[in-house]
């Protein structure tokens, strides 16, 4: 047997920038002109965002002389499919988009995940920029390069790790968010306080009224710190080999609760309950103090997120869903717990009886 | 505006090994056991290779105690679609394949490209190994990490750059190849002699009878040198930013000729004519000597590949196809030409009248 070594060792420089501002779409346009030359630009957005911001942004870029088009698809998680990805691909081919073109993902998590996925596989990848319009996308899904589409068998089953060239976060977009959409982002922000910075958690405790009032100055600060925490985790473990899983704090149970509600419950609300449950498990496992758990529950409640399981969601439906996820993952479903506020760790698994007890205590 | 830098600079060590041997599937099994532990293994193959080699290989791996399954799809370029990729994905989900599993692509270019593509997007990537069974896949498509599926609008329009964990080249597989399939690989081998090593070209000239007889010792040497040349190019320019395009020598016109034949002409034969035409253009452009061009044509003819355009293929159909590709690429269709045998360069474009002249001279 003969052996030939293929050396693809290399230094990859894939750094990019998150730019945060308020109502700065003119400046975004100028930065795109200056830093991201391309033969064609395509804004990809959904039917909600298109009317609110897409068409204006298209005009702004055209006024700068850029050759830009806008593609939209129906808003909602139901569009995060391979069918939509293929429909977008066909439109991109019609527009003559090639590897020297640039896609602009303008929207929430669905738009970002789907556009990123298409960008990563279209002609073996074209560059793209994230322009997240929801609080959740701004503090979470636009950062870190996870792209995906759903399959009938489950969420995010096909996807890639593919980084955007830049992320522009305009706080202006938040003004049109529904309360549920806004709270989806708030839940992720609380998570950052719990998994990384006790000081950030304390700031959130102090600023509950300003957060609820969507105070612009405070939001800018909170979004910046959230982005710094998320990017810090991603820098250490881009492809989720281990450490990046701490970002799933509250999400294992959160997803189970969301699924048990047949996705009628907003993601942020489900994650809020998942975080309280994870805090409860952390106490029962001898790590977190009961006082810390109470602080967590209090902050979550004060922010307008639920702290008890809604009536329609049965404990057994949640446990069933967890069992299903467990089966998928092999025997160990990794569970993120807290040693203290700001100090998470990944636990190999949690007893069913303990889960039952904690969920029982969370019944409304 | 606030700016946060996301630093994804890193040293990527993605080296892997090409192992070449004859009838060494037992050893391949042992190397997989030793070097590629996984919770599940799935051989992906096509309906031709499955009966010839797939089921035997499955038994060999099972005898070693590995948890392994085999998935097959219909043989042929027609299967290189997103539909097949999605069907494979469904089967992988049923089998419980996750990021700790390993796919084994056993087959020719279609199997390798498709399996690599699925591996690159399934749950945001699972590792895979290439086991190329055709000469073309062994010397060309299994090396370099290009994966893809075709769309109705064109070939390889969706895909990724995604490297296998290892490539096992077993010469035993070549014994069941049809002449056309074998010649597909021979054409690529001639290409390596033209774009990289004059010494290799001379070896091919000397060993025509042994190549035609599929002499095992010689083939082993020729495959090894071809793999070294291909991997050398890929190491310099993995994602085809520029240099890697020299691998397209003979392929721009080759693809046009293949398309003009409605894909009735084997790829290798079309590439052979494309190489002769590119050599002719190189002479007319004042680079290659006529004597060198004649040596190229002579070698290609002696190896059993065509040196004249077949009757059914019109010059104008080929030119039309070139014009179409040119439109797709923007104004400059890069054309790989030769300064000398072994010294290629990328030319920005070729005059239509020169193309016409060269194609005219190649009419049978």
Interface residues (C-beta under 8 A of the other chain):
Chain A: X1 X2 X3 X4 X5 X6 X7 X8 X9 X10 X11 X12 X13 X14 X15 X16 X17 X18 X19 X20 X21 X24 X27 X39 X82 X86 X89 X90 X93 X96 X98 X100 X120 X121 X122 X123 X124 X125 X143 X146 X147 X148 X151 X153 X154 X156 X157 X158 X159 X160 X161 X163 X167 X220 X224 X227 X228 X231 X234 X235 X238 X239 X240 X328 X329 X330
Chain B: X1 X2 X3 X4 X5 X6 X7 X8 X9 X10 X11 X12 X13 X14 X15 X16 X17 X18 X19 X20 X21 X24 X27 X39 X82 X86 X89 X90 X93 X96 X98 X100 X120 X121 X122 X123 X124 X125 X143 X146 X147 X148 X151 X153 X154 X156 X157 X158 X159 X160 X161 X163 X167 X220 X224 X227 X228 X231 X234 X235 X238 X239 X240 X328 X329 X330
